Amino acid sequence: CYLLNKTNLNFDNKILFLKNNYITYLHDKSFIQPVLSRNLVELNLVNNWISILDSNVFQNLINLKKLDLSINYIKKIGENLFKNNINLEELCLEKNSISSIE
C-alpha cells in the first residue's frame, strides 16, 4: 500500500485521518511525498488491519507530534521505527497484539 506518494499531490494539511479503512501494510515509501513529510503533525490510522510496519515507514515525518495506531493487528515494533520522529509527543498503540519491541 502506497499512501500519498505522487509528486503532483497538493497536501497542505497538518492532520491526516486514515481511520476505519482496510489498510493492512505500511511500506517504507508510504509517506515520502515532500509536502506531506514537512507539514504533517498528526496521523490517525485507528481501526485498520495494519499488521506490518516497515522499519522506515515514519522516517520522513519529522514534524509528527501525534501518531495513533490503535485498534490494529500490530505484533512487533522495530527498534528504529520512530528514531527520526524527534517531535513525537503522543503515541497510541492500544488494542494491538504487540508481543515484542525490538
Residue, then its C-alpha position, 0 to 999 in steps of 0.5 A: c500500500y502506497l499512501l500519498n506518494k505522487t509528486n503532483l499531490n497538493f497536501d497542505n494539511k497538518i492532520l491526516f485521518l486514515k481511520n476505519n479503512y482496510i489498510t493492512y501494510l505500511h511500506d517504507k515509501s508510504f509517506i515520502q511525498p515532500v509536502l506531506s513529510r514537512n507539514l504533517v503533525e498528526l496521523n490517525l490510522v485507528n481501526n485498520w488491519i495494519s499488521i506490518l510496519d516497515s522499519n522506515v515507514f515514519q522516517n520522513l515525518i519529522n514534524l509528527k507530534k501525534l501518531d495513533l495506531s490503535i485498534n490494529y493487528i500490530k505484533k512487533i515494533g522495530e527498534n528504529l521505527f520512530k528514531n527520526n520522529i524527534n517531535l513525537e509527543e503522543l503515541c497510541l498503540e492500544k488494542n494491538s497484539i504487540s508481543s515484542i519491541e525490538 
